[in-house]
Amino acid sequence: MSLKTKSAPFFLLVILAFVFLSPICKGDQYCKFARKNDECTKVQGMFVFGSSLVDNGNNNFLVKSLAKANYLPYGVDFPLLEPTGRFTNGKNVIDLLGDHLKIPTYIPSFNDPSTKGSKIIHGVNFASGGSGILDDTGIVAGEVISLNQQIRNFENVTLPELEEQTECNSKESLKNYLFVVGSGGNDYSLNYFLGLVNKNITTIQDFTANLTITLSHQLKRLYDMGARKFVVMALYPNGCSPMARARNPNATDCIQSLNDAAQLFNTNLRTLVDSPTLQMPDSTIVIVNAYKIIMDILQNPSPYGFSDTKNPCCDVATIQEGGTGTLCKKGGNVCSDRNVNVYFDGLHPTEAVNIVLANKAFSSNLIDEVYPTNVHLLSIA
């Protein structure tokens, strides 16, 4: 037998391997991504919407925004060794979920002019610090990008470019992405509790019901574009934050009114997922109960390695000093061991807390932490 004849099966195997292991994205065909170890790969990437807890730097590019983290000590522990616009000392929960999902790059921020072409293949982050579910939330923070505008940015700019890059119809390609939404806290702290709410909505129950309905419509818009796998972050117990305590100097414990509002929203969120009226067949919404996860840390910090549950790690400008009690002072001091502090600034958790959140979100089997399943099972479904 000739060498050419002997080699034919080998080349045939190479061709078959290329066909079956490479992305197939042509026109309206089903988009199939690579497989590893005979298992479906974890999702192709993430599209992220929300506020500062998941913002990867969009507000850096908003000239009039007061909600920025593009200066030290923010980013003091980030792998790039520089502030990136993340509101923490290192990685935020999106970065850490990306690590779990083995996404090969950090999810780029939409407002960064370099976020185009092949850089969007693994997703885009649209989140904006200070923003909310409602369009008028965050006005006091200057320029922010509301959740509605974030979704418009995805639909009008990123989605057409993604179709061009993947040569896939979005109705098929978006099934391979997680849609992460982390919004709602600012609608209370920077809207309702500042008295900026619509006068026709007076009670906290009415306000929360309006928030939930609005969010359901926003999720449905993403669904109609092709999204099928959703991860929604429940609200944090912001009443326990240093910012909340600073604004209520006579309080000896968490500010219960803020926590009650968060719990009411979270309850409505779970009801929303269970409701047949959402009309999103063949989709899954995973709720990450960040409230419970962080409250467990606050109430029993030692097993998680924390020892300071009340103080910000960085110097925060107080209200008496003309600050807001929220953001770190530019170039201010920072605690030496960031792993023992729950809070990095007046509101946002340290990377150490974000690690716990991401680990629980990805692999917890407790339905009071992730409901109805975890992110790992969602990613391979």
C-alpha positions in Angstrom: 0.0 0.0 0.0 1.4 3.5 -0.9 2.2 6.2 1.6 -0.6 8.3 0.1 -3.1 5.5 0.6 -2.0 4.9 4.2 -2.3 8.6 5.0 -5.8 9.0 3.7 -7.6 7.8 6.9 -5.5 10.2 9.0 -6.4 13.2 6.8 -10.1 12.2 6.9 -10.0 12.1 10.7 -8.4 15.6 10.8 -11.1 16.9 8.5 -13.9 15.3 10.5 -12.4 16.6 13.8 -12.3 20.1 12.3 -15.9 19.9 11.2 -17.3 18.6 14.5 -15.1 20.5 17.0 -15.2 23.9 15.3 -18.0 26.5 15.6 -20.6 26.1 12.8 -22.3 29.4 12.2 -23.8 30.0 8.9 -26.9 31.9 8.1 -29.9 30.5 9.9 -28.3 27.2 10.8 -28.0 26.1 14.4 -24.8 27.5 16.0 -22.8 24.7 17.6 -19.8 25.5 19.6 -16.8 23.4 20.5 -17.1 20.4 22.9 -14.6 19.4 25.6 -14.3 15.9 27.1 -17.5 14.8 25.4 -19.5 17.4 27.3 -21.2 20.5 26.0 -18.9 23.4 26.6 -19.8 25.9 29.2 -21.5 28.9 27.6 -19.8 30.9 24.9 -19.9 34.1 27.0 -22.0 36.5 29.0 -23.9 39.7 28.4 -24.1 41.7 31.6 -26.7 44.3 32.6 -27.0 46.2 35.9 -25.4 48.6 38.3 -22.0 49.1 40.0 -21.9 45.6 41.5 -21.5 44.2 38.0 -20.0 47.3 36.2 -16.7 46.5 34.5 -15.8 50.1 33.7 -18.6 51.6 31.6 -18.8 54.7 33.8 -15.2 55.5 33.1 -16.4 56.8 29.7 -19.2 59.0 31.1 -17.9 62.5 31.5 -20.6 63.7 33.9 -20.9 60.6 36.0 -20.1 60.9 39.7 -20.2 57.1 40.1 -16.7 56.1 39.0 -14.1 53.7 40.3 -11.3 54.5 37.9 -8.7 55.5 40.5 -6.8 53.9 43.3 -7.3 52.2 45.7 -10.0 50.6 43.4 -8.3 47.8 41.5 -5.4 47.5 43.9 -5.6 43.7 43.7 -6.9 43.4 40.2 -4.6 41.2 37.9 -3.8 44.2 35.7 -2.5 46.0 38.8 -4.5 49.1 38.0 -8.0 50.6 38.5 -10.4 49.4 35.8 -13.7 50.9 36.9 -14.7 47.9 38.9 -16.1 49.0 42.3 -13.9 46.7 44.4 -10.3 46.0 45.2 -10.0 43.1 42.6 -12.3 41.0 40.6 -16.1 41.5 40.8 -18.6 38.7 40.6 -18.8 38.8 36.8 -15.1 38.3 36.5 -15.2 35.3 38.9 -18.2 33.7 37.2 -16.2 34.1 34.0 -13.4 32.2 35.6 -15.8 29.4 36.6 -17.2 29.2 33.1 -13.7 29.2 31.6 -14.4 32.2 29.5 -11.0 33.1 28.0 -11.1 36.9 28.4 -12.5 39.5 30.8 -15.9 40.6 29.5 -15.3 44.0 27.9 -17.3 47.1 28.8 -19.6 48.4 26.1 -18.5 52.0 26.4 -14.9 51.2 25.7 -14.2 52.2 22.1 -12.1 49.1 21.6 -15.1 46.8 22.3 -15.8 45.8 18.8 -15.1 43.1 16.2 -13.9 39.8 17.6 -13.7 41.3 21.2 -17.4 40.8 21.6 -17.5 37.1 20.8 -17.4 36.2 24.5 -19.9 38.8 25.5 -20.2 42.5 26.5 -20.8 44.2 29.8 -23.4 47.0 29.6 -23.7 47.7 33.4 -23.5 51.2 34.8 -22.8 52.2 38.4 -25.6 54.3 39.9 -28.2 53.1 37.4 -31.4 51.2 38.1 -34.4 49.4 36.6 -36.2 52.7 36.3 -35.1 55.4 33.9 -35.0 58.2 36.5 -33.0 56.2 39.0 -29.4 57.6 39.5 -30.1 61.2 38.5 -28.3 62.3 41.7 -25.2 60.4 40.5 -25.0 62.5 37.3 -24.8 60.6 34.1 -25.7 56.9 34.3 -27.0 54.3 31.8 -30.4 53.0 32.8 -31.2 49.3 32.4 -33.6 50.2 29.5 -30.8 52.0 27.7 -28.4 49.2 28.3 -30.8 46.8 26.6 -31.1 49.3 23.7 -27.3 49.4 23.4 -27.3 45.6 23.2 -30.1 45.4 20.6 -29.0 48.3 18.3 -25.2 48.0 18.4 -23.9 44.8 19.8 -26.4 42.3 18.4 -26.0 43.3 14.7 -22.2 43.1 15.2 -22.4 39.7 16.9 -24.4 38.3 14.0 -21.7 39.6 11.7 -18.9 38.2 13.7 -20.4 34.7 14.2 -22.3 34.6 10.9 -25.1 33.3 13.1 -28.7 34.3 13.4 -29.1 35.8 16.8 -32.1 33.6 17.6 -29.7 30.7 17.6 -26.4 32.2 18.8 -27.9 33.8 21.9 -28.9 30.4 23.3 -25.2 29.9 24.0 -24.8 32.9 26.2 -25.7 33.8 29.8 -27.6 37.0 30.3 -26.7 38.3 33.8 -28.8 41.0 35.3 -27.9 42.8 38.6 -30.1 45.8 39.1 -32.6 47.2 41.6 -30.7 48.3 44.7 -30.3 51.9 43.4 -34.0 52.1 42.7 -34.4 52.2 46.4 -31.3 54.0 47.7 -31.1 56.6 44.9 -34.8 57.0 44.1 -37.5 55.8 46.5 -35.7 56.6 49.8 -34.6 60.0 48.4 -38.3 60.9 47.7 -37.8 61.0 43.9 -40.4 58.3 43.2 -43.5 59.0 41.1 -46.1 60.6 43.3 -48.7 58.0 42.1 -46.6 55.3 43.7 -46.5 56.0 47.4 -46.1 52.7 49.3 -43.0 50.5 49.3 -45.2 47.6 48.2 -46.5 49.6 45.1 -43.0 50.7 44.3 -41.7 47.2 44.5 -44.5 45.8 42.4 -43.8 48.4 39.7 -40.1 47.5 39.8 -40.9 43.8 39.4 -43.2 44.4 36.5 -40.7 46.7 34.8 -38.0 44.1 35.2 -40.2 41.3 33.8 -40.7 43.4 30.7 -37.0 44.0 30.3 -36.2 40.3 30.6 -39.0 39.6 28.0 -37.3 42.0 25.6 -34.1 40.1 25.9 -36.0 36.9 25.5 -37.6 38.1 22.3 -34.2 38.8 20.9 -33.1 35.2 21.5 -31.9 35.1 25.2 -32.7 31.8 26.9 -30.4 31.5 29.9 -30.8 34.2 32.6 -29.0 34.8 35.8 -30.6 37.5 38.0 -28.9 38.7 41.1 -31.1 39.3 44.1 -30.6 42.5 46.1 -27.9 42.6 48.7 -28.7 43.5 52.4 -27.6 47.1 51.8 -29.1 48.2 55.1 -26.0 46.6 56.7 -23.5 48.5 54.6 -21.1 51.1 56.0 -22.9 53.7 53.9 -26.3 52.9 55.4 -24.8 53.0 58.9 -23.1 56.4 58.2 -26.3 57.9 57.1 -28.0 56.7 60.3 -25.4 57.4 63.0 -27.7 56.5 65.9 -28.3 53.0 64.5 -26.5 50.2 66.3 -27.4 47.5 63.8 -28.4 47.2 60.1 -31.0 49.7 58.8 -34.0 47.5 58.7 -36.1 49.6 56.4 -33.5 49.1 53.6 -33.2 45.4 54.2 -37.0 45.0 54.3 -37.2 46.7 50.9 -34.5 44.4 49.5 -36.3 41.3 50.9 -39.6 42.4 49.5 -38.0 42.8 46.0 -36.3 39.5 46.3 -39.6 37.8 47.2 -41.3 39.3 44.2 -38.3 38.2 42.1 -38.8 34.6 43.0 -42.6 34.9 42.4 -41.8 36.3 39.0 -39.7 33.3 38.1 -42.5 30.9 39.2 -45.2 32.9 37.4 -46.6 31.4 34.2 -47.5 35.0 33.1 -43.9 35.7 32.2 -44.5 33.9 28.9 -40.9 32.9 28.2 -41.1 29.2 27.2 -37.8 27.2 26.9 -36.0 29.7 29.0 -34.5 29.4 32.5 -34.0 32.1 35.1 -31.6 31.4 37.9 -31.9 33.7 40.9 -28.7 34.1 42.9 -29.8 35.0 46.5 -27.0 37.4 47.2 -29.0 38.7 50.2 -28.8 35.3 52.1 -25.2 34.6 51.0 -23.9 38.0 52.3 -26.2 38.0 55.4 -24.7 34.5 56.3 -21.2 36.1 56.1 -22.2 39.1 58.2 -23.9 37.0 60.9 -21.2 34.3 61.0 -18.0 35.7 59.4 -15.3 33.4 60.9 -16.0 30.3 58.9 -15.6 32.4 55.7 -12.3 34.0 56.9 -13.8 37.4 57.7 -13.3 39.4 60.8 -14.5 43.0 59.9 -18.2 43.1 58.9 -18.9 46.8 59.5 -16.0 49.1 58.3 -15.0 50.0 54.8 -11.5 48.8 53.8 -10.6 52.1 52.1 -10.9 55.7 53.4 -14.4 56.9 52.5 -15.4 60.6 52.5 -18.1 61.0 55.1 -21.2 63.1 54.7 -19.7 65.5 57.3 -16.7 65.9 55.0 -18.8 66.6 52.0 -18.8 63.0 50.7 -21.6 60.5 50.2 -20.2 57.8 52.6 -20.0 55.5 49.6 -16.9 55.7 47.4 -13.2 55.5 48.4 -11.2 58.7 48.5 -8.9 59.1 45.5 -5.5 57.9 46.5 -6.7 57.3 50.1 -5.4 54.7 52.5 -6.5 51.0 52.2 -6.5 48.2 54.8 -3.5 45.9 54.5 -5.5 42.6 54.5 -8.4 42.9 52.1 -9.4 39.3 52.7 -10.8 39.9 56.2 -13.1 42.8 55.3 -16.6 42.3 54.0 -16.8 45.8 52.5 -14.2 47.5 50.4 -15.9 50.9 50.3 -19.1 52.2 51.8 -21.3 49.9 49.8 -19.4 47.4 47.6 -18.0 44.1 48.8 -14.4 43.1 48.6 -13.1 40.6 46.1 -13.1 38.0 48.9 -16.9 38.3 49.3 -17.3 38.3 45.5 -15.4 35.0 45.5 -17.9 33.5 47.9 -20.8 34.9 45.9 -19.5 33.5 42.6 -18.7 30.1 44.1 -22.2 29.8 45.6 -23.8 31.0 42.3 -21.9 28.5 40.3 -22.2 25.3 42.3 -24.5 25.6 45.3 -27.1 22.9 45.6 -29.2 24.9 48.2 -32.4 26.4 46.7 -32.3 29.2 49.2 -29.0 30.3 47.7 -29.6 29.6 44.0 -33.1 29.0 42.6 -34.2 26.8 40.9 -30.7 25.6 39.9 -27.1 26.8 39.9 -25.1 28.6 37.1 -23.1 25.5 36.3 -26.1 23.3 35.6 -27.6 26.2 33.6 -24.5 26.6 31.5 -24.5 23.0 30.4 -28.2 22.6 29.9 
